[in-house]
Amino acid sequence: MRQFAQKLLYVALMLFIISLISFLAIHAAPNSFFASGELNPNITKESIEHLKEVYGLDRPLFVQFFSWIWALLHFDFGISFASGKPVKDEILSRIPITLIINAISMVFIFIISLYYGIKSAMKPYSALERNLKRFSLVSYSIPSFYLALLLIIFFSVNLGLFPISGLESIEPKEGIWKFLDKAWHLVLPIFVIVFGGIGTLAMYVRSLTVEIMKSDYIFFAKARGVDDKTILRRYILPNLSPPIITMLGLSLPGLIGGSVILESIFAIDGMGLLFYQSAMSRDYPVIMGILIISAFLTLSGNIIADLVLLKLNPYFKK
């Protein structure tokens, strides 16, 4: 209980520091949400000053910051400059599709990476290991936006197999067909995320497994005639659990932050596209809301990973 309370205090302190740094960085950026209005001859200077007063942008920065913190404590992220809607409603309306895309991608990434990473490590100098290294190099080298454009050109434009963008077809679907239509629209975005994530994680799993295979207990297990399946179940997987659980925890913020480019390319109306549009228009409340949620997911992932590791190994202390 004491450790849990300490971690909660740590989360609160880190969120405050992250929010302060993010707030100052955003307001230090050139231009503002009203920059386009200042260049518009039809908008008077008094109108712009009035809008700044309405949104509280005429007050000193430290007053704006602590006002925002006070509102955040009441789960109020403010009002979007662009849409005039509450930031909380904007985020809640867009976060489900982003979470679905990235959660499905993470499942595929971890399952495939664990399978091929462990298998290649247990069969050194095999064709599988060589092919995994080649694939990892290609996966790590190709930018996700470039791969997305290649897939769109080949599978959508040339072959017409997959839709180019969006989440639904022009013709409305009902029932199971609506679900299948959305799933068909998500094939290419999910493939891009999975392709980019497998290579690095698979090689990481392989390197961890190779180190485990060099251990004395593996040597003596093989000397006793223990088969590979038993070695995998009793020795390799338990020793792989801590770093893999830690990586799972650290992958939580990627559920939101990893979709900025892909959602912009595929025109998916999710959190990534919302963040991009808000950054371009200097919509401060929305940017701050998304950054705080991402920071909270990062810190929560760390805590969840620590608690799981502590449950698996009571002697584990970070």
Secondary structure, DSSP 8 states (H G I E B T S, - for coil): -HHHHHHHHHHHHHHHHHHHHHHHHHHHSSS-TTHHHHT-TTS-HHHHHHHHHHTTTTS-HHHHHHHHHHHHHTT---B-TTT-SBHHHHHHHHHHHHHHHHHHHHHHHHHHHHHHHHHHHHSTTSHHHHHHHHHHHHHHHS-HHHHHHHHIIIIIIIS--S-SSSSS-SS---THHHHHHHHHHTHHHHHHHHHHHHHHHHHHHHHHHHHHHTSHHHHHHHHTT--HHHHIIIIIHHHHHHHHHHHHHHTTTHHHHTTHHHHHHTT--SHHHHHHHHHHHT-HHHHHHHHHHHHHHHHHHHHHHHHHHHHH-TT---
